[in-house]
Amino acid sequence: MTRKIALVTGGSRGLGRSSVVQLAAAGIDVVLTYRSRADEAAAAVAEVEALGGRAVALPLDVGDSRSFAAFAATLAAQLRDVWQRDRFDFLVNNAGVGVHASFAATDEAQFDALVNVHFKGVFFLTQALLPLLADGGRIVNVSSGLTRFALPGFAAYAAMKGAVEVLTRYLAKELGPRGIAVNTLAPGAIETDFGGGSVRDDAQLNQFIAAQTALGRVGRPDDIGGVVASLLAPGNGWINAQRIEASGGMFL
């Protein structure tokens, strides 16, 4: 049986890295992107290979839409060379950056950076990759619990993720004729280095979030990687145009 292939942006660390490993454990080969840390990307590839899968790491700045046509050409070449395929099956739009600033203090440069990575990047990268995405495939767009609950300092970030959630429904509608299901995954607070690692490293913040979470702790990367693998599992293809929050029950 031919193995499926997933493309995970930002797959060298954090939630993306966990997604890559758990997809590999489920028998799915992976193309992962990274922005600057080639060493971390190589380690993720090695982890996939240790699980018996195949993986390729490609550099990509999701905030630079001018690079997407060249990236798509590189991806097409890798699919042919490594897998003897001209299509991949799953796209996970995961890559992101964090900005913590009050609404009043958010400047235009911060706003533009968030737009370019979290909304414009998702929009135009997905568009550029559509010719390479197999009919019957799936797309997972990573959002945030912050689109449901509001915490000071994340107005711009959450607004971009809200835009992605609306985009997800439109993609599901427009790609439906090709049999492509599109869903939003909204993680809660996770212990990673995202946004400077404050959730992981600030004990007071960590304890506050845990106290506001029904399952009594802050999330871990594998909590999210497991959901990504589940959404792309064979039995879940009928889930479409949904926002699925994986937060352990934050702020219920």
DRENPA-3360 file (N, C-alpha, C; in nm, 2 decimals, always signed):
BEGIN
1 = MTRKIALV = +0.08/-0.12/+0.00/+0.00/+0.00/+0.00/+0.09/+0.13/+0.00 ~ +0.05/+0.22/-0.09/+0.13/+0.34/-0.10/+0.11/+0.43/+0.03 ~ +0.22/+0.47/+0.09/+0.22/+0.56/+0.21/+0.17/+0.70/+0.17 ~ +0.09/+0.76/+0.25/+0.05/+0.89/+0.24/+0.17/+0.99/+0.27 ~ +0.16/+1.11/+0.22/+0.27/+1.21/+0.24/+0.20/+1.33/+0.29 ~ +0.25/+1.39/+0.40/+0.20/+1.51/+0.46/+0.31/+1.62/+0.45 ~ +0.27/+1.74/+0.43/+0.36/+1.86/+0.44/+0.32/+1.93/+0.56 ~ +0.42/+1.95/+0.65/+0.40/+2.02/+0.78/+0.49/+2.15/+0.78;
9 = TGGSRGLG = +0.43/+2.27/+0.78/+0.51/+2.39/+0.78/+0.55/+2.41/+0.93 ~ +0.67/+2.46/+0.95/+0.72/+2.47/+1.08/+0.74/+2.34/+1.16 ~ +0.78/+2.24/+1.09/+0.78/+2.11/+1.14/+0.91/+2.07/+1.21 ~ +1.00/+2.16/+1.24/+1.13/+2.13/+1.30/+1.13/+2.14/+1.45 ~ +1.02/+2.20/+1.51/+1.02/+2.23/+1.65/+0.88/+2.24/+1.70 ~ +0.86/+2.23/+1.83/+0.73/+2.26/+1.89/+0.62/+2.17/+1.85 ~ +0.50/+2.23/+1.82/+0.38/+2.15/+1.78/+0.41/+2.08/+1.64 ~ +0.48/+2.15/+1.56/+0.51/+2.10/+1.43/+0.59/+1.97/+1.44;
17 = RSSVVQLA = +0.69/+1.98/+1.52/+0.78/+1.86/+1.54/+0.70/+1.74/+1.59 ~ +0.62/+1.77/+1.69/+0.54/+1.66/+1.75/+0.44/+1.60/+1.64 ~ +0.39/+1.69/+1.56/+0.30/+1.64/+1.45/+0.37/+1.55/+1.35 ~ +0.49/+1.60/+1.31/+0.58/+1.52/+1.22/+0.60/+1.38/+1.28 ~ +0.64/+1.37/+1.40/+0.68/+1.24/+1.46/+0.55/+1.15/+1.48 ~ +0.44/+1.21/+1.52/+0.32/+1.13/+1.54/+0.26/+1.09/+1.40 ~ +0.28/+1.17/+1.30/+0.23/+1.13/+1.17/+0.32/+1.01/+1.12 ~ +0.45/+1.02/+1.14/+0.54/+0.91/+1.10/+0.51/+0.78/+1.18;
25 = AAGIDVVL = +0.47/+0.80/+1.31/+0.44/+0.68/+1.38/+0.31/+0.61/+1.33 ~ +0.22/+0.69/+1.26/+0.10/+0.64/+1.21/+0.12/+0.60/+1.06 ~ +0.25/+0.59/+1.01/+0.27/+0.54/+0.88/+0.26/+0.64/+0.77 ~ +0.28/+0.77/+0.80/+0.27/+0.87/+0.70/+0.40/+0.94/+0.68 ~ +0.45/+0.95/+0.56/+0.58/+1.01/+0.53/+0.56/+1.16/+0.54 ~ +0.67/+1.24/+0.55/+0.66/+1.38/+0.58/+0.75/+1.46/+0.50 ~ +0.71/+1.58/+0.45/+0.79/+1.69/+0.41/+0.77/+1.80/+0.52 ~ +0.88/+1.84/+0.58/+0.87/+1.94/+0.69/+0.94/+2.06/+0.64;
33 = TYRSRADE = +0.89/+2.18/+0.68/+0.96/+2.30/+0.65/+1.02/+2.36/+0.78 ~ +1.13/+2.44/+0.76/+1.19/+2.51/+0.87/+1.23/+2.65/+0.81 ~ +1.25/+2.74/+0.90/+1.29/+2.88/+0.86/+1.44/+2.90/+0.87 ~ +1.51/+2.86/+0.98/+1.65/+2.89/+0.99/+1.73/+2.78/+1.06 ~ +1.66/+2.69/+1.14/+1.74/+2.59/+1.22/+1.75/+2.46/+1.14 ~ +1.84/+2.45/+1.05/+1.86/+2.33/+0.97/+1.89/+2.21/+1.06 ~ +1.96/+2.24/+1.17/+2.00/+2.13/+1.26/+1.88/+2.06/+1.33 ~ +1.78/+2.14/+1.37/+1.66/+2.09/+1.43/+1.58/+2.02/+1.32;
41 = AAAAVAEV = +1.58/+2.07/+1.20/+1.51/+2.00/+1.09/+1.57/+1.86/+1.06 ~ +1.70/+1.86/+1.06/+1.77/+1.73/+1.03/+1.74/+1.63/+1.14 ~ +1.73/+1.68/+1.27/+1.70/+1.59/+1.38/+1.56/+1.53/+1.37 ~ +1.47/+1.62/+1.32/+1.33/+1.57/+1.30/+1.32/+1.47/+1.19 ~ +1.40/+1.49/+1.08/+1.41/+1.39/+0.97/+1.46/+1.26/+1.02 ~ +1.56/+1.26/+1.10/+1.62/+1.14/+1.16/+1.52/+1.07/+1.25 ~ +1.44/+1.14/+1.32/+1.34/+1.08/+1.41/+1.24/+1.00/+1.32 ~ +1.20/+1.07/+1.21/+1.10/+1.00/+1.12/+1.17/+0.87/+1.06;
49 = EALGGRAV = +1.29/+0.88/+1.02/+1.36/+0.77/+0.96/+1.37/+0.65/+1.06 ~ +1.39/+0.69/+1.19/+1.41/+0.59/+1.30/+1.28/+0.51/+1.32 ~ +1.17/+0.58/+1.28/+1.03/+0.51/+1.29/+1.00/+0.44/+1.16 ~ +1.09/+0.43/+1.07/+1.07/+0.35/+0.94/+1.00/+0.43/+0.83 ~ +1.00/+0.56/+0.85/+0.94/+0.65/+0.74/+1.04/+0.72/+0.66 ~ +0.99/+0.80/+0.57/+1.08/+0.88/+0.49/+1.04/+1.03/+0.51 ~ +1.14/+1.12/+0.51/+1.11/+1.26/+0.54/+1.21/+1.34/+0.46 ~ +1.17/+1.46/+0.43/+1.25/+1.56/+0.37/+1.23/+1.69/+0.44;
57 = ALPLDVGD = +1.34/+1.77/+0.46/+1.32/+1.90/+0.52/+1.36/+2.01/+0.42 ~ +1.27/+2.11/+0.40/+1.29/+2.21/+0.31/+1.28/+2.35/+0.38 ~ +1.37/+2.44/+0.34/+1.36/+2.57/+0.40/+1.25/+2.65/+0.34 ~ +1.18/+2.73/+0.43/+1.07/+2.81/+0.38/+1.04/+2.92/+0.48 ~ +1.02/+3.04/+0.44/+0.98/+3.15/+0.52/+0.83/+3.17/+0.48 ~ +0.74/+3.13/+0.57/+0.60/+3.14/+0.53/+0.55/+3.29/+0.53 ~ +0.64/+3.38/+0.58/+0.60/+3.52/+0.58/+0.64/+3.59/+0.45 ~ +0.70/+3.51/+0.36/+0.75/+3.57/+0.23/+0.67/+3.50/+0.12;
65 = SRSFAAFA = +0.56/+3.56/+0.08/+0.48/+3.50/-0.02/+0.55/+3.50/-0.16 ~ +0.65/+3.58/-0.18/+0.71/+3.59/-0.31/+0.80/+3.46/-0.33 ~ +0.82/+3.38/-0.23/+0.90/+3.26/-0.24/+0.82/+3.14/-0.27 ~ +0.69/+3.15/-0.27/+0.60/+3.03/-0.27/+0.61/+2.96/-0.40 ~ +0.62/+3.03/-0.51/+0.62/+2.96/-0.64/+0.75/+2.87/-0.65 ~ +0.86/+2.93/-0.61/+0.99/+2.85/-0.61/+0.98/+2.73/-0.51 ~ +0.92/+2.75/-0.40/+0.90/+2.64/-0.30/+0.82/+2.53/-0.36 ~ +0.71/+2.57/-0.43/+0.63/+2.47/-0.49/+0.70/+2.39/-0.59;
73 = ATLAAQLR = +0.79/+2.45/-0.67/+0.87/+2.38/-0.77/+0.97/+2.29/-0.70 ~ +1.03/+2.33/-0.59/+1.12/+2.25/-0.52/+1.05/+2.13/-0.46 ~ +0.93/+2.15/-0.41/+0.85/+2.04/-0.35/+0.82/+1.94/-0.46 ~ +0.78/+1.99/-0.58/+0.74/+1.90/-0.68/+0.86/+1.81/-0.72 ~ +0.98/+1.87/-0.72/+1.10/+1.79/-0.76/+1.13/+1.69/-0.65 ~ +1.11/+1.72/-0.52/+1.14/+1.63/-0.41/+1.04/+1.51/-0.42 ~ +0.91/+1.54/-0.45/+0.81/+1.44/-0.46/+0.85/+1.34/-0.57 ~ +0.90/+1.39/-0.68/+0.94/+1.30/-0.79/+1.06/+1.22/-0.75;
81 = DVWQRDRF = +1.16/+1.29/-0.69/+1.29/+1.22/-0.67/+1.28/+1.12/-0.55 ~ +1.21/+1.16/-0.45/+1.21/+1.08/-0.33/+1.10/+0.97/-0.33 ~ +0.99/+1.01/-0.38/+0.87/+0.92/-0.37/+0.82/+0.87/-0.51 ~ +0.88/+0.93/-0.61/+0.83/+0.90/-0.75/+0.68/+0.93/-0.76 ~ +0.64/+1.04/-0.70/+0.50/+1.09/-0.70/+0.49/+1.23/-0.75 ~ +0.38/+1.27/-0.80/+0.36/+1.41/-0.83/+0.26/+1.48/-0.75 ~ +0.21/+1.42/-0.64/+0.12/+1.48/-0.55/+0.15/+1.44/-0.40 ~ +0.11/+1.52/-0.31/+0.11/+1.49/-0.17/-0.03/+1.49/-0.12;
89 = DFLVNNAG = -0.05/+1.44/+0.00/-0.19/+1.41/+0.04/-0.24/+1.50/+0.15 ~ -0.16/+1.55/+0.24/-0.21/+1.63/+0.35/-0.12/+1.76/+0.37 ~ -0.19/+1.87/+0.39/-0.12/+1.99/+0.42/-0.15/+2.04/+0.56 ~ -0.05/+2.06/+0.64/-0.07/+2.11/+0.78/-0.01/+2.25/+0.79 ~ -0.09/+2.35/+0.79/-0.04/+2.49/+0.80/-0.02/+2.52/+0.94 ~ +0.10/+2.50/+0.99/+0.13/+2.51/+1.13/+0.23/+2.62/+1.17 ~ +0.32/+2.66/+1.08/+0.43/+2.75/+1.11/+0.37/+2.88/+1.17 ~ +0.44/+2.94/+1.27/+0.39/+3.06/+1.32/+0.49/+3.13/+1.41;
97 = VGVHASFA = +0.46/+3.26/+1.44/+0.54/+3.34/+1.53/+0.45/+3.40/+1.63 ~ +0.50/+3.43/+1.75/+0.42/+3.50/+1.85/+0.46/+3.64/+1.88 ~ +0.36/+3.73/+1.90/+0.39/+3.86/+1.94/+0.29/+3.89/+2.06 ~ +0.35/+3.93/+2.17/+0.27/+3.96/+2.29/+0.28/+4.11/+2.31 ~ +0.17/+4.18/+2.28/+0.17/+4.33/+2.30/+0.02/+4.37/+2.32 ~ +0.00/+4.46/+2.40/-0.14/+4.51/+2.42/-0.19/+4.57/+2.29 ~ -0.32/+4.59/+2.27/-0.37/+4.65/+2.15/-0.31/+4.79/+2.13 ~ -0.31/+4.87/+2.24/-0.26/+5.00/+2.23/-0.11/+5.01/+2.19;
105 = ATDEAQFD = -0.04/+4.91/+2.23/+0.11/+4.91/+2.21/+0.15/+4.84/+2.08 ~ +0.06/+4.77/+2.02/+0.10/+4.69/+1.89/+0.13/+4.79/+1.78 ~ +0.25/+4.78/+1.72/+0.29/+4.87/+1.62/+0.26/+4.80/+1.48 ~ +0.28/+4.88/+1.38/+0.24/+4.84/+1.24/+0.34/+4.73/+1.19 ~ +0.46/+4.73/+1.23/+0.56/+4.63/+1.19/+0.52/+4.50/+1.25 ~ +0.48/+4.50/+1.38/+0.44/+4.37/+1.45/+0.31/+4.32/+1.38 ~ +0.22/+4.41/+1.35/+0.09/+4.37/+1.29/+0.12/+4.31/+1.15 ~ +0.20/+4.37/+1.07/+0.23/+4.32/+0.94/+0.30/+4.19/+0.94;
113 = ALVNVHFK = +0.39/+4.17/+1.04/+0.46/+4.04/+1.05/+0.36/+3.93/+1.08 ~ +0.26/+3.96/+1.16/+0.16/+3.86/+1.20/+0.07/+3.83/+1.08 ~ +0.03/+3.93/+1.00/-0.05/+3.91/+0.88/+0.03/+3.82/+0.78 ~ +0.16/+3.86/+0.76/+0.23/+3.78/+0.66/+0.25/+3.64/+0.69 ~ +0.27/+3.60/+0.82/+0.29/+3.47/+0.86/+0.16/+3.39/+0.87 ~ +0.07/+3.45/+0.95/-0.04/+3.37/+1.00/-0.16/+3.38/+0.90 ~ -0.17/+3.48/+0.82/-0.29/+3.48/+0.73/-0.25/+3.49/+0.58 ~ -0.18/+3.59/+0.54/-0.13/+3.59/+0.40/-0.05/+3.47/+0.36;
121 = GVFFLTQA = +0.04/+3.43/+0.46/+0.12/+3.31/+0.43/+0.03/+3.19/+0.41 ~ -0.06/+3.16/+0.50/-0.15/+3.05/+0.49/-0.23/+3.05/+0.36 ~ -0.29/+3.17/+0.33/-0.37/+3.19/+0.21/-0.29/+3.16/+0.08 ~ -0.18/+3.22/+0.07/-0.11/+3.21/-0.06/-0.02/+3.09/-0.07 ~ +0.02/+3.03/+0.04/+0.10/+2.91/+0.03/+0.00/+2.79/-0.01 ~ -0.12/+2.79/+0.06/-0.21/+2.69/+0.02/-0.25/+2.70/-0.13 ~ -0.27/+2.82/-0.17/-0.30/+2.85/-0.31/-0.20/+2.79/-0.40 ~ -0.07/+2.82/-0.37/+0.04/+2.78/-0.45/+0.06/+2.63/-0.46;
129 = LLPLLADG = +0.01/+2.56/-0.35/+0.03/+2.41/-0.34/-0.09/+2.33/-0.39 ~ -0.20/+2.40/-0.42/-0.32/+2.33/-0.46/-0.29/+2.23/-0.58 ~ -0.21/+2.27/-0.68/-0.19/+2.18/-0.79/-0.11/+2.05/-0.75 ~ -0.04/+2.06/-0.64/+0.03/+1.94/-0.59/-0.04/+1.86/-0.49 ~ -0.16/+1.91/-0.44/-0.23/+1.84/-0.34/-0.33/+1.74/-0.40 ~ -0.33/+1.62/-0.36/-0.41/+1.52/-0.42/-0.55/+1.54/-0.40 ~ -0.64/+1.50/-0.50/-0.78/+1.50/-0.47/-0.81/+1.40/-0.36 ~ -0.90/+1.43/-0.28/-0.93/+1.34/-0.16/-0.84/+1.36/-0.05;
137 = GRIVNVSS = -0.75/+1.47/-0.06/-0.66/+1.50/+0.05/-0.72/+1.58/+0.16 ~ -0.64/+1.63/+0.25/-0.69/+1.71/+0.36/-0.60/+1.82/+0.40 ~ -0.66/+1.92/+0.45/-0.58/+2.04/+0.50/-0.62/+2.06/+0.65 ~ -0.52/+2.09/+0.73/-0.54/+2.13/+0.87/-0.47/+2.26/+0.89 ~ -0.55/+2.36/+0.92/-0.50/+2.50/+0.95/-0.49/+2.51/+1.11 ~ -0.38/+2.54/+1.16/-0.36/+2.56/+1.30/-0.40/+2.70/+1.34 ~ -0.49/+2.71/+1.44/-0.54/+2.84/+1.49/-0.50/+2.85/+1.63 ~ -0.59/+2.89/+1.72/-0.55/+2.91/+1.86/-0.68/+2.92/+1.94;
145 = GLTRFALP = -0.67/+2.87/+2.07/-0.78/+2.89/+2.16/-0.81/+3.03/+2.18 ~ -0.72/+3.12/+2.15/-0.74/+3.26/+2.17/-0.85/+3.33/+2.08 ~ -0.90/+3.25/+1.98/-1.01/+3.30/+1.91/-1.14/+3.28/+1.98 ~ -1.14/+3.19/+2.08/-1.26/+3.17/+2.16/-1.26/+3.25/+2.29 ~ -1.15/+3.25/+2.36/-1.14/+3.33/+2.48/-1.03/+3.44/+2.46 ~ -1.04/+3.55/+2.53/-0.96/+3.66/+2.51/-0.86/+3.68/+2.63 ~ -0.73/+3.69/+2.60/-0.63/+3.73/+2.71/-0.56/+3.85/+2.66 ~ -0.54/+3.95/+2.74/-0.47/+4.08/+2.70/-0.34/+4.05/+2.64;
153 = GFAAYAAM = -0.31/+4.12/+2.54/-0.17/+4.11/+2.47/-0.17/+4.03/+2.35 ~ -0.29/+3.97/+2.31/-0.29/+3.89/+2.19/-0.39/+3.93/+2.08 ~ -0.43/+4.06/+2.09/-0.54/+4.10/+2.00/-0.50/+4.08/+1.85 ~ -0.38/+4.12/+1.81/-0.34/+4.11/+1.67/-0.33/+3.96/+1.63 ~ -0.26/+3.88/+1.71/-0.23/+3.74/+1.69/-0.37/+3.67/+1.67 ~ -0.46/+3.69/+1.77/-0.58/+3.62/+1.76/-0.67/+3.66/+1.65 ~ -0.66/+3.79/+1.61/-0.74/+3.83/+1.49/-0.69/+3.76/+1.36 ~ -0.56/+3.74/+1.35/-0.51/+3.67/+1.23/-0.56/+3.52/+1.23;
161 = KGAVEVLT = -0.56/+3.46/+1.35/-0.61/+3.32/+1.36/-0.76/+3.32/+1.34 ~ -0.84/+3.42/+1.38/-0.98/+3.43/+1.35/-1.00/+3.43/+1.20 ~ -0.92/+3.51/+1.13/-0.93/+3.51/+0.98/-0.90/+3.37/+0.92 ~ -0.81/+3.30/+0.97/-0.78/+3.17/+0.92/-0.89/+3.07/+0.94 ~ -0.96/+3.09/+1.05/-1.08/+3.00/+1.08/-1.19/+3.03/+0.98 ~ -1.21/+3.15/+0.94/-1.31/+3.18/+0.84/-1.26/+3.13/+0.70 ~ -1.13/+3.15/+0.67/-1.08/+3.09/+0.55/-1.09/+2.94/+0.54 ~ -1.08/+2.87/+0.65/-1.09/+2.73/+0.65/-1.23/+2.69/+0.60;
169 = RYLAKELG = -1.34/+2.75/+0.64/-1.47/+2.72/+0.60/-1.48/+2.74/+0.45 ~ -1.43/+2.85/+0.40/-1.43/+2.88/+0.25/-1.35/+2.78/+0.17 ~ -1.24/+2.74/+0.22/-1.16/+2.64/+0.16/-1.24/+2.51/+0.15 ~ -1.30/+2.47/+0.26/-1.38/+2.35/+0.26/-1.49/+2.35/+0.16 ~ -1.55/+2.47/+0.14/-1.66/+2.48/+0.04/-1.60/+2.47/-0.10 ~ -1.50/+2.55/-0.13/-1.45/+2.55/-0.26/-1.37/+2.43/-0.31 ~ -1.31/+2.36/-0.21/-1.23/+2.24/-0.24/-1.31/+2.11/-0.23 ~ -1.43/+2.13/-0.18/-1.52/+2.01/-0.17/-1.53/+1.93/-0.30;
177 = PRGIAVNT = -1.55/+1.99/-0.42/-1.56/+1.92/-0.54/-1.44/+1.83/-0.57 ~ -1.33/+1.86/-0.51/-1.21/+1.77/-0.52/-1.20/+1.67/-0.41 ~ -1.29/+1.67/-0.32/-1.29/+1.57/-0.21/-1.19/+1.61/-0.10 ~ -1.15/+1.73/-0.10/-1.05/+1.77/+0.00/-1.12/+1.83/+0.12 ~ -1.10/+1.77/+0.24/-1.16/+1.82/+0.37/-1.06/+1.92/+0.43 ~ -1.12/+2.02/+0.49/-1.03/+2.13/+0.55/-1.09/+2.16/+0.69 ~ -1.00/+2.16/+0.79/-1.04/+2.18/+0.92/-0.95/+2.27/+1.00 ~ -0.99/+2.34/+1.10/-0.91/+2.42/+1.19/-0.88/+2.34/+1.32;
185 = LAPGAIET = -0.76/+2.34/+1.36/-0.72/+2.29/+1.49/-0.68/+2.41/+1.58 ~ -0.74/+2.42/+1.69/-0.71/+2.54/+1.78/-0.65/+2.49/+1.91 ~ -0.52/+2.49/+1.92/-0.46/+2.45/+2.05/-0.48/+2.55/+2.16 ~ -0.49/+2.51/+2.28/-0.48/+2.60/+2.40/-0.33/+2.63/+2.43 ~ -0.31/+2.67/+2.55/-0.17/+2.71/+2.59/-0.09/+2.58/+2.60 ~ +0.03/+2.58/+2.53/+0.12/+2.47/+2.53/+0.26/+2.50/+2.57 ~ +0.32/+2.41/+2.64/+0.46/+2.43/+2.69/+0.56/+2.41/+2.58 ~ +0.59/+2.52/+2.51/+0.69/+2.52/+2.40/+0.77/+2.64/+2.41;
193 = DFGGGSVR = +0.86/+2.67/+2.32/+0.94/+2.79/+2.32/+0.87/+2.90/+2.24 ~ +0.74/+2.88/+2.20/+0.66/+2.97/+2.12/+0.64/+3.10/+2.21 ~ +0.66/+3.21/+2.14/+0.64/+3.34/+2.21/+0.74/+3.36/+2.33 ~ +0.86/+3.31/+2.31/+0.96/+3.32/+2.41/+0.95/+3.22/+2.52 ~ +0.86/+3.12/+2.51/+0.85/+3.01/+2.61/+0.79/+3.05/+2.74 ~ +0.71/+3.15/+2.74/+0.65/+3.20/+2.87/+0.56/+3.10/+2.93 ~ +0.48/+3.03/+2.85/+0.39/+2.93/+2.91/+0.47/+2.82/+2.98 ~ +0.58/+2.78/+2.92/+0.67/+2.67/+2.97/+0.75/+2.72/+3.09;
201 = DDAQLNQF = +0.80/+2.84/+3.08/+0.91/+2.88/+3.17/+0.86/+2.97/+3.29 ~ +0.75/+3.04/+3.27/+0.69/+3.12/+3.37/+0.60/+3.04/+3.47 ~ +0.65/+3.01/+3.58/+0.58/+2.92/+3.67/+0.45/+2.97/+3.71 ~ +0.44/+3.10/+3.74/+0.31/+3.16/+3.78/+0.21/+3.16/+3.67 ~ +0.25/+3.18/+3.54/+0.16/+3.17/+3.43/+0.12/+3.03/+3.41 ~ +0.21/+2.94/+3.42/+0.18/+2.80/+3.40/+0.08/+2.75/+3.50 ~ +0.09/+2.79/+3.62/+0.00/+2.75/+3.73/-0.14/+2.81/+3.71 ~ -0.14/+2.94/+3.66/-0.27/+3.01/+3.63/-0.34/+2.93/+3.52;
209 = IAAQTALG = -0.27/+2.90/+3.42/-0.34/+2.83/+3.31/-0.39/+2.69/+3.35 ~ -0.31/+2.62/+3.42/-0.35/+2.49/+3.47/-0.47/+2.50/+3.56 ~ -0.48/+2.60/+3.64/-0.60/+2.62/+3.73/-0.72/+2.65/+3.65 ~ -0.71/+2.71/+3.53/-0.82/+2.74/+3.44/-0.85/+2.63/+3.34 ~ -0.79/+2.52/+3.35/-0.81/+2.41/+3.26/-0.87/+2.29/+3.32 ~ -0.98/+2.24/+3.26/-1.05/+2.13/+3.32/-0.97/+2.01/+3.36 ~ -0.87/+1.98/+3.27/-0.78/+1.86/+3.30/-0.67/+1.89/+3.39 ~ -0.66/+2.02/+3.44/-0.57/+2.05/+3.55/-0.42/+2.07/+3.52;
217 = RVGRPDDI = -0.39/+2.09/+3.39/-0.25/+2.11/+3.35/-0.24/+2.19/+3.22 ~ -0.12/+2.24/+3.19/-0.10/+2.30/+3.07/-0.07/+2.20/+2.96 ~ -0.10/+2.23/+2.84/-0.08/+2.13/+2.73/+0.06/+2.11/+2.70 ~ +0.09/+1.99/+2.64/+0.23/+1.96/+2.59/+0.22/+1.94/+2.44 ~ +0.33/+1.95/+2.37/+0.33/+1.94/+2.22/+0.27/+1.81/+2.18 ~ +0.29/+1.70/+2.24/+0.23/+1.57/+2.20/+0.08/+1.57/+2.21 ~ +0.03/+1.65/+2.29/-0.12/+1.66/+2.30/-0.17/+1.71/+2.17 ~ -0.10/+1.80/+2.10/-0.14/+1.85/+1.97/-0.10/+1.77/+1.85;
225 = GGVVASLL = +0.02/+1.72/+1.86/+0.06/+1.63/+1.75/-0.03/+1.51/+1.73 ~ -0.08/+1.46/+1.84/-0.17/+1.34/+1.84/-0.30/+1.38/+1.77 ~ -0.35/+1.50/+1.79/-0.47/+1.55/+1.73/-0.45/+1.56/+1.58 ~ -0.34/+1.62/+1.54/-0.31/+1.63/+1.39/-0.31/+1.49/+1.33 ~ -0.24/+1.40/+1.39/-0.24/+1.26/+1.33/-0.38/+1.20/+1.33 ~ -0.46/+1.23/+1.43/-0.60/+1.18/+1.43/-0.68/+1.24/+1.32 ~ -0.67/+1.37/+1.30/-0.75/+1.43/+1.20/-0.71/+1.38/+1.06 ~ -0.59/+1.34/+1.04/-0.55/+1.29/+0.91/-0.56/+1.13/+0.90;
233 = APGNGWIN = -0.61/+1.07/+1.00/-0.63/+0.92/+1.00/-0.74/+0.88/+0.90 ~ -0.73/+0.76/+0.85/-0.83/+0.72/+0.75/-0.97/+0.73/+0.79 ~ -1.01/+0.71/+0.91/-1.15/+0.71/+0.95/-1.21/+0.84/+0.98 ~ -1.13/+0.95/+0.96/-1.18/+1.09/+0.99/-1.20/+1.18/+0.88 ~ -1.21/+1.12/+0.76/-1.22/+1.20/+0.64/-1.36/+1.28/+0.62 ~ -1.46/+1.24/+0.70/-1.59/+1.30/+0.69/-1.60/+1.42/+0.78 ~ -1.50/+1.45/+0.87/-1.49/+1.57/+0.94/-1.44/+1.68/+0.85 ~ -1.52/+1.79/+0.84/-1.49/+1.89/+0.74/-1.55/+2.02/+0.79;
241 = AQRIEASG = -1.47/+2.13/+0.76/-1.51/+2.27/+0.79/-1.54/+2.29/+0.94 ~ -1.46/+2.22/+1.03/-1.49/+2.23/+1.17/-1.37/+2.30/+1.24 ~ -1.40/+2.37/+1.35/-1.30/+2.42/+1.44/-1.29/+2.32/+1.56 ~ -1.18/+2.26/+1.57/-1.16/+2.16/+1.68/-1.06/+2.21/+1.78 ~ -1.10/+2.24/+1.90/-1.01/+2.30/+2.00/-0.95/+2.18/+2.08 ~ -0.82/+2.19/+2.10/-0.75/+2.09/+2.18/-0.68/+2.17/+2.29 ~ -0.76/+2.20/+2.40/-0.70/+2.28/+2.51/-0.72/+2.22/+2.64 ~ -0.76/+2.10/+2.65/-0.78/+2.04/+2.78/-0.90/+2.09/+2.86;
249 = GMFL = -0.98/+2.18/+2.79/-1.09/+2.25/+2.85/-1.05/+2.37/+2.92 ~ -0.99/+2.47/+2.85/-0.95/+2.60/+2.91/-1.07/+2.69/+2.92 ~ -1.08/+2.76/+3.03/-1.18/+2.87/+3.05/-1.33/+2.82/+3.01 ~ -1.37/+2.71/+3.07/-1.50/+2.66/+3.04/-1.61/+2.74/+3.12;
% end
